Amino acid sequence: MKIAALLFIAAVLALSAFVPSLTPTGAQVEPADIVFKNGNIYTVNDAQPKAEAIAIKYGRIAFVGSNVDVKKYEGKKVTKIIDLKGATVVPGLADAHYHFAGVGFREMNLNLEGTTSLEDFLAKVKVRVDKAKPGDWVTGRGWIETFWKPQAFPTRWDLDKIAPNNPVYLTRADGHGAVANSAALKIAGIDKNTESPFGGEIMMDKQRGEPNGMLLDRAQGLVGRHIPASTKADLEQALLLADKRSISLGWTQVQDAGVGWDQIELVKKLYGEQKLKIRLYEAIRGPGADAQRLLREGQQVGLYDGKLTIRTIKVSIDGALGSKGAALLENYADHDTNGFLTFKPEQVLPMLAEALKKTIQVEVHAIGDRANRTILDWFETAYNEVPMIQRQDRNPPRWRIEHAQILNPADIPRFAKLGVIASMQPSHAIGDLHFATSRIGLKRLEGAYAWQTLIKSGVVIAGGSDAPVERGEPMIEFYAAVARKDQKGFTGEGWHPEEKVTREQALKMFTIWAAYAAFEEKKRGSIEPDKWADLTILSADIMQIPEADILKTKCLMTVIGGEIVFDATSSPSKK
């Protein structure tokens, strides 16, 4: 009997660790899986803006509050308790405009970011050329001439000097322009008689009367289609590299701005194998067969425990300001053109109407003021042509304009009137300030990167980075939004400091407003009970420290669905 009694007591004690503890009022509370305490927590919840502790259970937030009150969630042996030691916690950061595979390929391919001159650019390319076999393609991305002196595009003839025996194709940082050498142009059959395609430009050397090697927007495809495609193995490696880099920076979700179904299928495979950790919100390229498939099959929401959603069509309607392809109402100040639209209305409007009927979100790349006005017009046309009674969902469609960089002031109120989300990237402004004045003049800067004006007019701004066009680092984006200066503290004439945002607004851009843009504001974007336990833990208080110190702030830990997917504090270098 004594032995039986002892065994019974032991069993009771063992079970007691799993029995919900009691609050002072007697209510039962199930022990948490993880408790974070002693934190400097910004919740983005107006009802409870600050907290010290968080309890997580089953991948969701169970409690937000004080160090004292969280104790009731601490179960012996079953709760992992993490002392934050005063570290700053914010809702899991989300990048609302990202090119996920592109970030990975940047790590794999010739990366031309940071080139300081034409000579530096050519030297880096030559290293890759020297390693290539004759006839092999040499490709890369990331150069931008606006930091060179002089600020001039490279040419085919520059590349011919270092690569006479290899076709070379190098994409500008913005992805809307590329330079090809003579060998690549020859393969593509491009010569002085080749006409530029609609929505693109084969740039010409006026003195020679020959293509100079620069291809803008849809003209890039004339050469791009001849480059050997990446293998499935290459794409898988790129996706895994992008996942690793993204979570190490503190991103918990990225909104992937334009992919094909081949990538979707591979992403699903990797989620099924539990190799991807980050949340992905996918937009399918359109118009075309890929977009029609999404319209036919319908949205896919919350796959793999909420990790993957496919519900959006992405359209690019113009080029970029840096490569002079953005569609403007008036000519560029430094170029005898006003850019170009990449699609005709008859190619897009029927798709918009069908998307509205079938509850498919639409996001459109628009940079120039003409492109933005055109898309607002097209959205309004679709809304008028498809009344609520014809729509599967009577709620606002939350359609988006990606970038919304250069706006005519008369068009700004139309965003709120139509319920259009502005998906914007603060780093574009602090990069563009070095050349935008020469591109468009001071007058048009009044409607450029108009973050505060848009917010005050009632517009939701979803913050992103456009990586790999930009670095894709959340602290750079946060800094750019609140400082409106480049990373050295420089700002330019007519750069409208009144358009910078408050730190509270900047945090919302990368949390709750980004969540809203993905129809997920009830699931994430703030630290509240029952929401997904997505957290970004930082080395400094970005809401209080001097502006310049924001750029020095690091991600200490990334939590997605209650899982610690990145932990700098436990890395070998920290031990």
C-alpha positions in Angstrom: 0.0 0.0 0.0 2.8 2.4 0.9 4.4 1.8 -2.5 1.0 2.3 -4.3 0.5 5.5 -2.3 3.9 6.8 -3.2 3.4 6.1 -6.9 0.0 7.9 -6.7 1.6 10.9 -5.1 4.4 11.0 -7.7 1.9 10.8 -10.5 -0.1 13.7 -9.1 3.1 15.8 -8.7 4.1 15.0 -12.3 0.7 16.0 -13.6 0.6 19.2 -11.5 3.2 20.8 -13.8 0.7 20.5 -16.6 -2.4 21.6 -14.6 -3.5 25.2 -15.2 -2.3 27.5 -12.5 -4.8 29.7 -10.6 -5.1 33.4 -10.8 -5.7 35.4 -7.6 -9.4 35.3 -8.5 -9.4 31.6 -8.8 -9.6 31.4 -12.6 -7.6 28.7 -14.3 -4.8 29.6 -16.7 -3.0 27.0 -18.8 0.7 27.2 -18.5 2.4 29.0 -21.5 4.9 27.4 -23.8 7.1 30.5 -23.7 7.1 33.5 -21.4 9.1 36.7 -22.3 9.6 39.0 -19.4 11.5 42.2 -18.5 11.0 43.6 -21.9 10.5 47.0 -23.4 7.4 46.1 -25.4 5.7 48.3 -27.9 2.4 46.5 -28.7 0.9 48.8 -31.5 -2.3 48.3 -29.6 -3.8 51.7 -28.6 -5.7 50.1 -25.7 -2.4 48.8 -24.2 0.5 50.5 -25.9 3.3 49.3 -23.6 4.0 46.1 -21.7 6.8 44.2 -19.9 5.9 40.6 -20.6 4.3 38.2 -23.1 3.0 34.7 -22.7 2.7 32.4 -25.7 0.7 29.2 -26.1 0.0 27.1 -29.2 1.7 29.7 -31.4 -0.5 32.5 -30.3 -0.2 35.3 -27.8 -2.0 34.3 -24.5 -1.1 37.3 -22.4 0.4 40.8 -22.6 1.1 42.7 -19.5 3.3 43.1 -16.4 6.1 40.9 -15.1 4.0 40.3 -12.0 0.9 39.2 -13.8 2.7 36.9 -16.3 3.8 34.7 -13.4 0.5 32.8 -13.5 1.4 31.6 -17.0 4.7 30.1 -15.8 4.3 26.3 -15.4 7.1 24.3 -13.8 9.2 22.4 -16.4 6.8 23.2 -19.2 7.3 26.9 -19.8 10.4 28.3 -21.4 11.1 31.6 -19.6 13.2 34.2 -21.5 14.6 37.2 -19.7 14.7 40.0 -22.2 16.9 42.1 -19.9 15.3 45.3 -21.2 15.4 44.5 -24.9 12.9 46.2 -27.1 10.1 44.1 -28.6 7.8 45.1 -31.4 5.2 43.1 -33.4 6.8 40.9 -36.0 8.0 43.2 -38.7 6.5 42.7 -42.2 7.9 43.9 -45.5 5.0 44.8 -47.8 7.0 44.8 -51.0 9.7 42.2 -51.4 11.1 40.0 -54.2 11.8 36.9 -52.1 13.7 34.8 -54.7 15.5 37.9 -55.9 17.0 38.4 -52.5 18.3 34.8 -52.5 19.7 35.1 -56.1 21.5 38.3 -55.0 23.4 36.2 -52.6 24.3 33.7 -55.3 25.0 35.8 -58.4 27.3 38.7 -59.2 26.3 41.4 -56.8 27.1 44.8 -58.1 25.7 46.8 -55.2 28.0 49.5 -53.9 30.0 50.1 -57.1 31.4 53.6 -56.8 32.4 54.3 -60.4 32.3 52.9 -63.9 35.8 51.7 -63.4 34.9 49.9 -60.1 31.8 48.4 -61.9 33.9 47.1 -64.8 36.6 45.7 -62.4 34.0 43.6 -60.6 32.5 42.3 -63.8 35.9 41.4 -65.2 36.6 39.2 -62.2 33.5 37.1 -63.1 34.3 37.2 -66.8 37.8 35.9 -66.2 36.3 32.9 -64.5 33.9 32.1 -67.2 34.4 29.9 -70.2 34.3 31.5 -73.7 30.6 31.8 -74.7 29.2 31.5 -71.2 26.7 34.1 -70.1 27.8 36.6 -67.4 24.9 38.0 -65.5 24.6 40.2 -62.4 22.5 42.9 -60.7 22.7 45.8 -58.4 24.6 48.6 -60.1 23.3 52.1 -60.0 25.1 55.0 -61.8 23.6 57.8 -59.7 26.5 57.6 -57.3 29.1 57.6 -60.1 30.9 60.6 -61.5 29.7 61.3 -64.2 26.2 59.9 -63.6 26.0 58.1 -66.9 24.8 54.6 -67.8 27.5 52.1 -68.8 27.4 51.1 -72.5 27.9 48.0 -74.6 31.3 49.3 -75.6 32.4 49.6 -72.0 31.6 45.9 -71.5 33.1 44.9 -74.8 36.6 46.0 -73.5 36.5 43.4 -70.7 34.2 40.8 -72.3 34.8 40.3 -76.0 34.1 36.6 -75.9 31.2 36.3 -73.5 27.6 37.6 -73.7 27.1 39.9 -70.7 23.8 41.2 -69.2 23.8 43.2 -66.0 20.6 44.5 -64.4 20.3 47.9 -62.8 19.4 47.9 -59.1 15.8 48.9 -59.8 15.2 46.0 -62.1 13.8 48.3 -64.8 17.0 48.7 -66.9 19.9 46.5 -67.9 23.1 46.9 -70.0 24.1 44.3 -72.5 27.4 44.0 -74.4 27.7 43.5 -78.2 27.8 39.7 -77.9 24.5 39.6 -76.0 22.8 42.1 -78.4 24.0 40.0 -81.4 22.4 36.8 -79.9 19.2 38.7 -79.4 19.3 40.1 -83.0 19.2 43.7 -81.8 20.7 46.2 -84.2 20.1 49.8 -85.3 17.0 48.7 -87.2 15.3 47.0 -84.2 12.3 48.9 -83.0 11.6 49.3 -79.3 8.7 47.2 -78.0 5.7 48.8 -76.5 6.4 49.6 -72.8 10.2 49.6 -73.3 13.1 51.3 -75.0 16.2 50.2 -76.8 18.4 53.2 -76.0 20.5 54.6 -78.8 23.8 56.3 -79.1 22.8 59.4 -81.1 26.3 59.9 -82.6 26.8 56.3 -83.7 23.2 55.6 -84.6 23.5 52.3 -82.8 22.0 50.7 -79.7 24.2 51.7 -76.7 23.4 48.5 -74.8 20.9 50.0 -72.4 17.5 48.3 -72.4 14.6 49.7 -70.4 11.6 47.7 -69.0 10.0 45.4 -71.6 12.9 45.8 -73.9 15.0 43.8 -71.4 13.1 40.7 -72.4 14.6 40.9 -75.9 17.9 39.7 -74.4 16.6 38.2 -71.2 14.8 35.4 -73.0 18.1 34.1 -74.4 19.8 33.7 -71.0 19.7 30.1 -69.8 17.0 29.8 -67.2 17.8 29.1 -63.6 17.3 25.5 -62.6 14.8 24.3 -60.0 17.8 23.6 -57.7 19.0 27.1 -58.2 15.6 28.5 -57.3 15.3 26.3 -54.2 18.7 27.5 -53.0 17.7 31.1 -53.6 14.5 30.7 -51.6 16.3 29.1 -48.7 19.0 31.8 -48.7 16.2 34.5 -48.8 14.5 32.8 -45.8 17.6 32.7 -43.7 18.6 36.3 -44.5 15.1 37.7 -44.0 14.4 36.2 -40.6 17.9 37.1 -39.4 17.0 40.8 -40.1 13.7 40.5 -38.1 11.2 40.1 -40.9 8.4 37.7 -39.9 6.4 38.1 -43.1 7.3 39.4 -46.6 4.8 40.2 -49.3 6.2 38.8 -52.5 5.6 41.2 -55.4 5.1 39.1 -58.5 5.9 35.5 -59.0 4.9 32.6 -61.3 3.3 29.3 -60.4 6.5 27.4 -60.7 7.9 29.3 -57.7 4.6 28.8 -55.8 4.8 25.0 -56.3 8.4 25.0 -55.0 7.5 27.2 -52.0 4.7 24.8 -51.2 7.2 21.9 -51.3 9.6 23.7 -49.0 6.8 24.5 -46.5 5.7 20.9 -46.6 9.3 19.8 -45.8 9.4 22.5 -43.0 12.4 24.2 -44.6 10.8 27.7 -44.8 10.2 29.6 -41.6 9.0 33.0 -42.8 5.4 33.9 -43.7 4.9 34.6 -47.4 2.1 36.6 -49.0 2.3 35.9 -52.7 1.2 38.0 -55.7 1.0 36.3 -59.1 2.3 38.2 -62.1 -0.3 39.6 -64.5 -1.9 40.1 -66.9 -1.5 36.8 -68.6 -1.8 33.0 -68.1 -0.5 33.0 -64.5 -3.1 35.6 -63.4 -5.9 33.9 -65.3 -5.1 30.7 -63.4 -5.5 32.5 -60.1 -8.7 34.0 -61.3 -9.9 30.6 -62.3 -8.8 28.6 -59.2 -9.4 31.4 -56.6 -7.4 32.6 -53.6 -5.5 30.2 -51.3 -5.4 31.7 -47.8 -3.6 30.5 -44.7 -1.8 27.4 -46.0 0.7 25.6 -43.8 -0.7 27.0 -40.5 -1.0 30.5 -41.8 2.4 30.7 -43.4 1.4 31.0 -47.1 -1.4 33.0 -48.8 -1.9 33.5 -52.5 -4.6 36.0 -53.3 -3.2 38.9 -55.3 -2.3 39.8 -58.9 0.7 42.0 -59.5 0.9 44.3 -62.5 3.7 46.7 -63.4 2.4 49.7 -65.3 5.6 51.8 -65.8 9.3 51.8 -65.3 11.5 53.4 -62.7 12.6 57.0 -62.1 16.3 56.2 -62.0 16.3 54.5 -65.4 13.9 57.2 -66.8 11.1 54.7 -67.6 8.6 56.0 -65.0 5.5 57.4 -66.8 5.3 61.2 -66.2 2.6 63.7 -67.1 5.4 66.0 -68.4 8.8 65.3 -69.8 11.8 64.5 -67.6 13.8 67.6 -66.7 17.0 65.8 -68.0 15.6 63.6 -70.8 13.5 64.4 -73.9 10.7 61.9 -73.0 8.0 61.4 -70.4 8.6 57.6 -69.9 6.1 55.0 -70.9 3.3 52.8 -69.8 3.9 49.1 -70.1 0.4 47.9 -70.8 -2.6 49.2 -72.7 -6.0 49.6 -71.0 -7.6 46.8 -73.0 -4.9 44.4 -71.6 -5.7 45.2 -68.0 -9.3 46.5 -67.6 -11.0 43.1 -68.2 -8.7 41.5 -65.7 -9.5 44.1 -63.1 -13.2 43.6 -63.5 -12.9 39.8 -63.2 -10.6 40.2 -60.1 -13.2 42.5 -58.5 -16.0 40.0 -59.1 -13.9 37.1 -57.7 -12.4 38.8 -54.6 -8.8 38.8 -56.0 -6.7 41.6 -54.7 -4.8 43.7 -57.3 -1.5 45.5 -56.7 0.0 47.7 -59.4 3.6 49.1 -59.7 3.3 52.8 -60.5 6.1 55.3 -60.0 5.5 58.3 -62.2 2.6 60.7 -61.8 1.1 59.7 -65.1 1.2 56.0 -64.2 -0.4 56.7 -60.8 -3.2 58.7 -62.3 -3.8 56.1 -65.0 -4.1 53.3 -62.4 -6.4 55.4 -60.2 -8.5 55.9 -63.3 -8.5 52.2 -64.2 -9.4 51.2 -60.6 -12.3 53.7 -60.6 -13.5 52.4 -63.9 -13.5 48.8 -62.6 -15.3 49.8 -59.4 -18.0 51.6 -61.4 -18.4 48.7 -63.9 -18.7 46.0 -61.3 -21.3 47.0 -58.7 -21.4 45.4 -55.2 -24.2 43.0 -56.2 -21.8 41.4 -58.8 -19.0 40.9 -56.3 -18.5 37.7 -54.2 -17.3 39.8 -51.3 -19.0 43.1 -50.5 -16.1 44.4 -48.4 -13.6 46.9 -49.8 -11.2 45.1 -52.1 -8.1 46.7 -50.6 -6.4 47.2 -54.0 -2.9 48.7 -53.8 -0.6 50.9 -55.7 3.0 49.8 -55.2 5.5 52.6 -54.8 3.2 55.6 -55.5 6.3 57.6 -55.7 5.6 60.7 -57.8 2.0 61.9 -57.4 0.3 65.0 -58.8 -1.1 66.7 -55.7 -4.6 66.6 -57.3 -4.5 62.8 -57.2 -3.6 62.3 -53.6 -7.2 62.6 -52.2 -8.3 59.9 -54.7 -6.4 57.2 -52.8 -8.6 57.6 -49.7 -11.7 58.1 -51.8 -11.2 54.9 -53.6 -9.9 53.0 -50.6 -6.5 52.4 -52.3 -3.6 51.3 -50.2 -0.3 53.0 -50.8 2.5 50.4 -50.6 5.6 52.5 -50.3 9.3 52.0 -49.6 11.0 54.7 -47.5 14.5 53.7 -48.7 13.6 54.7 -52.3 13.2 58.3 -51.1 16.6 58.5 -49.4 18.3 56.9 -52.4 16.4 59.0 -55.0 17.2 62.3 -53.3 20.6 62.2 -55.0 19.1 62.4 -58.5 15.3 63.0 -58.3 15.7 66.8 -58.5 17.6 66.6 -61.7 15.1 64.1 -63.1 11.8 65.9 -62.3 12.7 69.3 -61.0 11.7 70.9 -57.7 8.1 71.6 -58.5 7.2 67.9 -58.9 8.9 67.0 -55.7 5.8 68.5 -54.0 4.0 65.3 -54.6 7.0 62.9 -54.3 7.2 60.4 -51.5 4.3 62.1 -49.8 4.0 59.8 -46.8 2.6 62.3 -44.2 0.2 63.9 -46.7 -1.2 60.5 -47.7 -1.6 59.5 -44.0 -3.3 62.7 -43.1 -5.7 62.2 -46.0 -6.8 58.9 -44.6 -4.6 56.5 -46.6 -3.1 53.3 -45.2 0.6 53.1 -46.1 2.1 49.6 -46.1 5.8 49.8 -45.6 8.3 47.8 -47.6 11.8 47.7 -49.1 11.5 46.4 -52.6 14.5 44.2 -52.0 16.7 43.3 -53.8 16.3 46.7 -55.4 17.2 48.1 -52.0 19.0 46.3 -49.1 15.8 44.9 -47.6 16.8 45.8 -44.0 14.1 46.9 -41.6 16.2 49.4 -39.7 17.2 51.2 -42.9 13.5 51.5 -43.9 12.4 52.7 -40.4 15.2 55.2 -40.3 14.4 56.5 -43.8 10.7 56.9 -42.9 11.4 59.0 -39.7 14.5 60.9 -40.8 13.9 61.4 -44.6 17.7 61.7 -44.9 20.3 59.4 -46.5 22.3 57.1 -44.2 25.0 59.8 -43.8 22.4 62.4 -42.6 22.2 64.3 -45.9 19.0 65.7 -47.3 18.5 67.7 -50.5 16.9 70.9 -51.6 13.2 70.8 -51.8 13.1 67.4 -50.1 10.1 68.3 -47.9 11.0 67.2 -44.4 7.4 67.8 -43.4 6.6 64.5 -45.3 8.6 62.4 -42.8 6.6 60.3 -40.4 6.5 59.9 -36.7 8.1 56.8 -35.1 4.7 55.5 -34.2 3.5 55.9 -37.8 6.7 54.2 -39.1 6.2 51.2 -36.7 2.6 50.9 -38.0 3.8 50.9 -41.6 5.8 47.8 -41.0 3.3 46.1 -38.6 -0.4 46.7 -38.5 -0.7 48.6 -41.7 1.3 46.0 -43.6 -1.0 43.4 -42.0 -4.1 45.3 -43.2 -2.7 45.3 -46.7 -2.7 41.5 -46.5 -6.2 41.2 -44.9 -4.4 39.9 -41.7 -4.8 42.8 -39.2 -7.0 40.5 -37.0 -4.3 37.8 -37.0 -1.0 39.8 -36.6 0.5 43.3 -36.7 0.1 44.0 -33.0 0.9 42.3 -29.8 -2.5 41.3 -28.5 -4.1 38.1 -27.0 -5.2 35.5 -29.6 -3.0 37.0 -32.4 -0.2 35.0 -33.9 2.9 35.1 -31.7 5.1 37.0 -34.3 7.7 39.1 -32.6 10.9 41.0 -33.5 13.3 41.7 -30.6 15.8 44.5 -31.1 19.0 45.6 -29.5 17.9 49.2 -29.0 14.8 51.2 -28.4 14.1 52.5 -31.9 11.2 54.6 -30.6 13.5 56.7 -28.4 17.2 56.6 -29.5 18.7 59.3 -31.8 17.9 58.9 -35.5 21.4 57.9 -36.5 21.5 55.1 -33.9 18.5 53.4 -35.5 20.8 52.2 -38.3 23.1 50.6 -35.7 20.2 48.6 -34.2 20.3 44.8 -34.7 17.8 42.0 -34.6 18.4 39.9 -31.5 15.6 37.4 -32.0 12.8 36.6 -34.4 9.7 34.7 -33.4 7.2 33.4 -35.8 4.1 31.6 -34.6 5.7 31.1 -31.2 8.8 29.5 -32.7 12.2 31.2 -32.2 13.4 31.0 -35.8 16.4 33.3 -35.2 18.4 33.9 -32.1 21.6 36.1 -32.2 22.0 35.7 -28.5 22.7 32.0 -28.8 25.0 32.1 -31.8 28.5 30.8 -31.4 29.9 34.3 -31.6 27.8 35.3 -28.6 28.7 32.5 -26.4 
